[in-house]
Structure formats: C-alpha cells, structure tokens
Amino acid sequence: MLSKTFSVMIIFSFVSACLTNNVERMAESFVSSLSDAVTLCLSLLGMMCFWSGIMKVIAESGVLNKLTAVIKPLIKPVFGKETAKGENLENLSAAIMANFLGLGNAALPLGINAVKSFEKNNKSGIATDSTIMFAVLNTVPFQLVPSTLIALRSKYGSQNPYDVVPYIWLCSLIIISFAVVVCKIMSRLWRKKL
C-alpha cells in the first residue's frame, strides 16, 4: 500500500511540474533531497549504533534481567499472566527496554521475537490479546531518551534539542494509558461477540 501511495505522489509531482513548467526545479530538488537523505541516514547511524551497543551490553551484563524484575509488576496486568512468564517475559521486556531507551529501529528485531513467542502456541490464526496489546504499545512506546528525535533536532540546528523531552514523556504516558484502556475494552467486547 505504501509503495502505491509513494508511486502516486511521484507521478502527481511529475505531472504537476510538467504542467507548471517547473521540471528543472523539480529535478534539482530531487537531487538535493537525495543528498540530504543520505546525510541524514549517516548522521542517525551513529546514534543507532551507539544505543544498539548499549542495549547489547545491558542484555549481556544481566542488567536486563534486573530491569525485567522491575517492570514485571507492570507487565502482568497489561499483558496477562500467561504472557508475563518465561521466554515471553524475556522477549517482551527486552523489546520494552529497547523502546524505553529510544532505540527505535534497533528495537524492531526484539519486538518481532516477542510477537513470535506470543504466537508460538496460537493455532487459530487470529492475533492474541497480548500480540495486539504489544503492537499498540510498540507503536506509542514510552521513551526515556528519544534519541532519534534529539539527533534530528541537533542536526537541524536546535539550540536545545532536549527541551521537548518532558512533553514527550507526558504525551507518551497519556497515550499509553488510553491505548491500554481501549485495548482492554475491545478485547472484552470481542470475547463477548465470540
């Protein structure tokens, strides 16, 4: 779907440029934006490598197990008792901690492992409540250090790239609370429907 949307945008831009005699400006803009995209990716790469390394150290040093023990009381009421044990708990807490540290793309493989462990015994072909809850919360995770946003703000000349962090925390807490309530309500309604 995204590729179709992107294709339509490119075709529309080209047709609009032709109709307004701005093909040359469009070509210049295209080339300069490609250069900007490469520069941006390289600048974000350093931040992602740094935090991925930090997460690897956290996992291998045993700190992740201690952090799992800290967040376990929060996981059980949200995800249920079955999800909050064994391999599920380990994968889930690793994904949550990666998002908590603002790892973004580096958290994706951990999230995939968590969903695989949730769905291991699911034969119905319908996503479990835990998988749905995780997908929703992974979309709006609480980030202690929103590293990607801070890196972007720094790159584009923000005087104080960290000044948005408290607002991000507040918004994240509100959205997460709302998402958990809605998921729980929808889960109950779905079970009644079955």
C-alpha positions in Angstrom: 0.0 0.0 0.0 2.8 2.4 0.9 4.6 1.8 -2.4 1.4 2.6 -4.3 0.9 5.8 -2.3 4.5 6.8 -2.9 4.2 6.0 -6.6 1.1 8.1 -7.0 2.9 11.0 -5.2 5.8 10.8 -7.6 3.6 10.7 -10.7 1.5 13.6 -9.4 4.6 15.6 -8.7 6.0 15.0 -12.1 2.7 15.8 -13.9 2.3 19.0 -11.8 5.9 20.0 -12.6 5.3 19.5 -16.3 2.0 21.5 -16.2 3.6 24.4 -14.4 6.9 24.4 -16.3 8.9 23.5 -13.2 10.6 20.3 -14.4 14.1 21.8 -14.0 13.4 22.9 -10.4 11.8 19.5 -9.6 15.0 17.7 -10.9 17.2 20.0 -8.8 15.1 19.4 -5.7 15.1 15.6 -6.3 18.9 15.5 -6.5 19.4 17.7 -3.4 16.9 15.8 -1.4 18.7 12.5 -2.2 21.9 14.0 -0.9 20.1 15.3 2.2 18.6 11.8 2.8 22.0 10.1 2.7 23.5 12.7 5.0 20.6 12.3 7.5 20.9 8.5 7.4 24.6 8.6 8.1 24.1 11.1 11.0 21.4 8.8 12.6 23.5 5.7 12.0 26.0 6.8 14.7 23.2 7.3 17.3 21.6 3.9 16.4 24.9 2.1 16.6 25.7 3.6 20.0 22.3 2.7 21.5 22.4 -0.8 20.0 25.7 -1.4 21.6 24.4 -0.1 24.9 21.4 -2.5 24.6 23.8 -5.4 23.9 25.9 -4.5 27.0 22.7 -4.3 29.1 21.5 -7.7 27.9 24.8 -9.5 28.3 25.7 -8.0 31.7 22.5 -9.2 33.3 21.1 -5.7 33.8 18.2 -6.6 31.5 17.1 -9.4 34.0 17.1 -6.8 36.8 15.2 -4.4 34.7 12.7 -7.2 33.8 12.1 -7.8 37.5 11.4 -4.1 37.9 8.9 -3.9 35.1 7.3 -7.3 35.6 4.6 -6.0 38.0 3.6 -3.6 35.2 3.6 -6.2 32.5 1.3 -8.8 34.3 -1.8 -6.6 34.5 -1.3 -5.2 31.0 -0.4 -8.4 29.1 -1.8 -11.1 31.4 -0.2 -13.8 33.5 0.4 -16.2 30.6 2.4 -13.6 28.7 4.4 -12.4 31.7 6.4 -15.6 32.2 9.4 -17.4 30.7 10.5 -16.7 27.2 7.6 -14.4 26.6 8.6 -12.2 29.5 12.2 -12.1 28.5 11.4 -11.1 24.9 8.7 -8.6 25.9 10.9 -6.9 28.5 13.8 -6.7 26.0 11.6 -5.0 23.5 10.1 -2.7 26.1 13.5 -1.7 27.4 14.8 -1.1 23.8 11.9 1.3 23.2 12.4 2.8 26.6 15.9 3.7 25.7 14.8 5.2 22.4 16.4 2.6 20.2 13.7 2.8 17.5 14.7 0.6 14.6 17.1 -1.4 16.8 14.0 -2.4 18.9 12.3 -3.9 15.9 14.0 -7.4 16.0 13.3 -7.6 19.7 9.7 -6.8 19.1 9.5 -9.5 16.3 10.9 -12.0 18.8 8.3 -11.0 21.4 5.4 -11.5 18.9 6.8 -14.8 17.8 7.0 -16.0 21.4 3.3 -14.9 22.0 2.1 -16.6 18.9 4.1 -19.8 19.2 1.2 -21.9 20.5 -1.6 -20.0 18.8 -3.2 -22.2 16.2 -6.3 -20.1 15.5 -4.6 -17.7 13.0 -6.2 -14.8 15.0 -3.8 -12.5 16.9 -3.9 -13.0 20.6 -4.8 -10.2 23.0 -1.1 -10.0 24.0 0.0 -9.6 20.4 -2.5 -6.8 19.8 -1.6 -5.0 23.0 2.1 -5.3 22.2 1.6 -3.9 18.7 -0.4 -1.0 20.0 2.1 -0.2 22.8 5.1 -0.7 20.5 3.5 2.0 18.2 3.5 4.5 21.1 6.3 3.4 23.4 7.5 5.4 26.4 11.0 6.6 25.6 13.3 7.8 28.4 15.7 9.1 25.7 14.0 9.9 22.4 17.4 9.6 20.7 16.2 9.8 17.1 14.3 13.0 17.7 17.1 14.5 19.7 19.6 13.6 16.9 17.3 15.2 14.3 16.8 18.3 16.3 20.6 18.6 16.8 21.3 18.1 13.1 18.9 20.8 12.1 20.3 23.4 14.5 18.1 23.3 17.6 19.6 25.4 20.3 18.4 23.0 23.0 17.4 19.7 21.4 16.4 18.2 24.8 13.8 20.8 25.8 11.0 18.7 24.3 11.7 15.6 26.4 9.3 16.4 29.3 6.5 17.0 26.9 7.2 13.7 25.1 7.1 11.9 28.4 3.8 13.5 29.4 2.2 12.8 26.0 3.5 9.2 26.0 2.1 8.5 29.4 -1.3 9.8 28.4 -1.4 7.9 25.1 -0.2 4.7 26.6 -2.8 4.8 29.3 -5.5 5.5 26.7 -4.2 2.7 24.5 -4.2 0.1 27.3 -7.8 1.0 28.3 -9.0 0.9 24.7 -7.3 -2.5 24.1 -8.8 -4.0 27.3 -12.3 -2.8 26.4 -12.1 -4.0 22.8 -10.7 -7.4 24.0 -13.7 -7.8 26.3 -16.2 -6.8 23.6 -14.5 -9.2 21.1 -14.7 -12.1 23.6 -18.4 -11.4 24.2 -19.0 -11.4 20.5 -17.5 -14.8 20.2 
